[in-house]
Amino acid sequence: MLAPLFPNASQAHAASIQSSIAAYKATAIPALKLLMGLPFYGFGWNGVNNSNHGLFQAGKAVHEDRPYHAIRTIALSSQVCRDLRSQAPWAFDRQDFWTYEDTVSIRYKVSYGLRQGVGGVIIWELSSDTANAELLNAA
């Protein structure tokens, strides 16, 4: 998953936003000095095994990331799944796997950041959003 808020249950020690914020707070860095990143892009893999709806399966990486507005179109012809704990989505068409953020996961992350008292969020990159600023408005 792309920048998961919480690690997936099967990958309990994987990096996550939760573990990153906790690590910075543990070094006495004030939460207000922390910014949480929100990616408006995603990554894909081809030739992914159908097991577990493609999640954590091997595949060949697609060169370069794709903007959210392009992945949103890809997702229309794919099965969209969601990690229930972190609300992170992925799209899978039985061969191609895309991990990205959507309005649900963005809203969930911003809510978490507010509860943690972080100083704000950063977005990379704004031009990857839809023409009507779907992700920005969700934040």
Buried (B, 14 or more C-beta within 10 A) or exposed (E): BBBBBBBBEEEEEEEBBBBBBEEBBEEEEEEEEBEBEBBBBBBBBEEBEEEEBBBBBEBEEBEEBBBBBBBBEBBEEBEBBBBEBBBBBBBBBEBBBBBBBBBEBBBBBBEBBEEBEBEEBEBEEEEBBBEEEBBBEBB
